[in-house]
Amino acid sequence: MRLQGGGMMVKKYEHNKIIEYYLEGNYQAETCKKFGIGRKALHTIFKNNKIKIRPSNLKGEKAHGWKGGKVDDGYGRLLIYSPHHPRTIRSGVYVYEHTLVMEKKLGRFLIKGEVVHHKDKDKSNNDPENLELTDISNHAKMHNKDRMTLKRMQSYNNIKRNKLGRFA
């Protein structure tokens, strides 16, 4: 028994089986799964036996890190894997979910300058009834109106802001 990367115990005689399986054309993820080892252990075995790792050019569902094609953009909006869509962002393969929902509702792609507005201000609520199609100018006006209302409330009620500049 030898200790491999990641603390995995892999029997020395299995190294040849692992290498043979990988060199038959199987992917790293498949090899790890079949032999019950981690990626780090696999790479250590390859390094010790001078085996070159094939670059992974797998995309989408075939990629080893595939998580269903839904990604959070960090601001509460969902991105959906859609590589052939004309309005892709983020590496050219993702589209905002609210864009896809509105396009389905309209039966067409959005035109340049069209914006999807969330009526209830909840960016994660992509229910078709909550979405409204508008243009860039009107969308800015909608959000500025909300900001002005908050400013008026602040002055009337003497509401203070926290360190981040948000209303406390």
C-alpha positions in Angstrom: 0.0 0.0 0.0 1.2 3.5 -0.8 -0.1 6.8 0.3 -1.1 8.9 -2.7 -2.1 12.6 -2.9 -5.2 13.5 -1.0 -4.4 10.8 1.6 -5.8 7.9 -0.5 -4.3 4.5 -0.1 -3.9 2.9 -3.5 -2.3 -0.5 -3.9 0.8 -0.4 -6.0 -0.4 -3.2 -8.3 -3.5 -1.1 -9.1 -1.4 1.7 -10.6 -0.9 -0.3 -13.8 -4.7 -1.0 -14.1 -5.5 2.7 -13.5 -3.0 3.8 -16.1 -4.1 1.2 -18.6 -7.8 2.2 -18.1 -7.0 5.9 -18.6 -4.8 5.2 -21.7 -7.7 3.3 -23.3 -9.3 6.7 -23.8 -11.3 7.0 -20.6 -11.6 10.4 -19.0 -10.0 11.3 -15.7 -13.4 11.6 -13.9 -14.4 8.1 -15.1 -11.0 6.6 -14.1 -11.3 8.2 -10.6 -14.9 6.9 -10.2 -14.0 3.4 -11.3 -11.1 3.0 -9.0 -12.5 5.0 -6.1 -9.7 7.6 -6.0 -9.5 11.3 -6.1 -8.2 13.5 -8.9 -5.2 14.5 -6.8 -4.3 10.8 -6.3 -4.7 10.1 -10.0 -2.4 13.0 -10.9 0.2 11.7 -8.4 0.1 8.2 -10.0 0.5 9.8 -13.5 3.3 12.0 -12.3 5.2 9.1 -10.7 4.8 7.0 -13.9 5.5 9.9 -16.3 2.1 9.7 -17.9 1.0 12.9 -19.7 -2.5 14.1 -18.8 -4.7 14.7 -21.8 -6.2 18.2 -21.7 -10.0 18.2 -21.0 -11.8 19.9 -23.9 -15.2 18.7 -22.6 -17.9 21.4 -22.5 -21.3 21.5 -21.0 -22.9 18.3 -19.8 -19.8 16.2 -20.6 -17.5 18.4 -18.4 -16.4 16.8 -15.1 -17.5 19.9 -13.1 -21.0 20.0 -14.7 -23.6 21.0 -12.1 -26.8 21.1 -14.2 -26.2 24.2 -16.2 -27.4 26.7 -13.6 -25.1 29.3 -12.1 -25.7 32.1 -9.7 -24.1 35.4 -10.9 -23.3 36.5 -7.4 -26.1 39.2 -7.4 -29.1 36.8 -7.0 -29.7 36.2 -10.7 -29.6 32.8 -12.3 -27.6 32.1 -15.4 -28.6 29.2 -17.6 -26.2 27.2 -19.9 -27.3 28.1 -23.4 -24.2 28.3 -25.7 -26.1 29.0 -29.0 -28.2 31.9 -27.7 -27.5 35.3 -29.3 -27.4 37.1 -25.9 -24.8 35.0 -24.1 -22.6 36.4 -21.4 -19.9 34.9 -19.2 -17.6 33.0 -21.5 -20.3 33.2 -24.2 -22.3 30.2 -22.9 -24.7 31.6 -20.3 -27.9 33.6 -20.5 -29.9 35.2 -17.6 -32.9 33.0 -16.7 -35.3 36.0 -16.7 -34.2 36.8 -20.3 -35.1 33.2 -21.4 -38.4 33.3 -19.5 -39.4 36.6 -21.2 -38.4 35.4 -24.6 -40.5 32.2 -24.2 -43.4 34.4 -23.1 -43.0 36.7 -26.2 -42.2 33.9 -28.6 -39.1 35.7 -29.9 -35.6 36.8 -28.9 -35.2 40.2 -27.1 -34.2 43.1 -29.4 -31.2 45.2 -28.5 -32.2 47.9 -26.0 -35.0 45.8 -24.5 -34.7 45.0 -20.8 -36.5 42.6 -18.5 -37.8 44.3 -15.2 -38.7 42.3 -12.1 -41.9 44.0 -10.8 -41.5 42.8 -7.2 -37.7 43.8 -7.2 -36.8 40.2 -6.4 -34.1 39.3 -9.0 -34.5 35.6 -8.2 -38.3 35.5 -8.9 -38.4 34.7 -12.6 -42.1 33.9 -12.7 -43.5 35.2 -16.1 -46.2 37.2 -14.2 -43.4 39.0 -12.3 -41.5 40.0 -15.4 -42.1 43.1 -17.5 -40.5 44.1 -20.8 -39.3 47.7 -21.0 -36.5 49.7 -22.6 -33.2 50.9 -20.9 -34.5 54.4 -20.3 -37.8 53.4 -18.7 -36.0 50.8 -16.6 -33.6 53.4 -15.2 -36.6 55.7 -14.5 -38.4 52.9 -12.6 -35.4 52.3 -10.3 -34.6 56.0 -9.9 -38.2 56.5 -8.8 -37.7 53.9 -6.0 -34.4 55.6 -5.0 -36.1 59.0 -4.8 -38.9 57.6 -2.7 -36.3 56.2 -0.3 -34.5 59.5 -0.1 -37.8 61.3 0.7 -38.6 58.7 3.4 -35.1 59.2 4.8 -35.5 63.0 5.0 -39.0 62.8 6.5 -38.3 60.0 8.9 -34.7 60.9 9.6 -33.6 57.4 8.7 -29.9 56.8 9.0 -27.5 54.9 6.7 -25.2 52.2 7.8 -21.4 52.0 7.1 -22.1 50.6 3.6 -24.4 53.4 2.7 -27.5 51.3 2.9 -30.6 52.3 4.8 -30.3 50.9 8.3 
